Amino acid sequence: MPAIEEKPTLILSKEHQNILKVVNALLAESSALEKGKQLDKGFFLQAVDFIRNYADKFHHAKEEDILFKEMCKPGVEMHCNPTDQMRYEHDLGRGFVKEMEAGVNEGNKGKVAENARNYAQLLQEHIYKEDNILYPLADSALNARAQKTMLQAFAKAEKERFAKGTKEKYLKIAKEFEKRAEKKGLRVE
């Protein structure tokens, strides 16, 4: 289990950095496709796999099933609760990924590039909102007991959702994609 001093939102923010590595690579590859590069089906299918398993099944599930539920419990005081908007954006992203995969399977470069770019831009904005609005709001609204409960739930979710070595597989993919994007001049900030 993570150190008690660590906050659930810090864990989620760190995961965002891995997701942004893939997002940057998607932007680089989308630009290359739009400039006439051949469709690299392997790259895009690997990106879809990463998004569905690391970003969605692992990261978004912790947000939706743990953090958002905790923020919506009776007695949690906030001037507004943006969790419905965040869920909507998760669903919107899932739609872009589905269409990107369909484009790959159809060999449709335009469809792949459009949906990859739309997903990447959505995630850049989404992550900014979560890191700078949602997470600070959660940190101020949720007491230490709730934070500790969430840390335990995060550890349990990670154990249940990822077989041994699976998380490492996706972190390796994120690192490889980061290098790929850097070669094309895109970096995670």
Secondary structure as UniProt FT lines:
FT   TURN            4..5
FT   HELIX           8..34
FT   TURN            35..36
FT   HELIX           41..50
FT   HELIX           51..60
FT   HELIX           61..62
FT   HELIX           63..67
FT   HELIX           68..71
FT   TURN            74..75
FT   HELIX           83..106
FT   HELIX           109..129
FT   HELIX           130..134
FT   HELIX           135..141
FT   HELIX           144..161
FT   TURN            164..165
FT   HELIX           166..183
FT   TURN            184..185
//
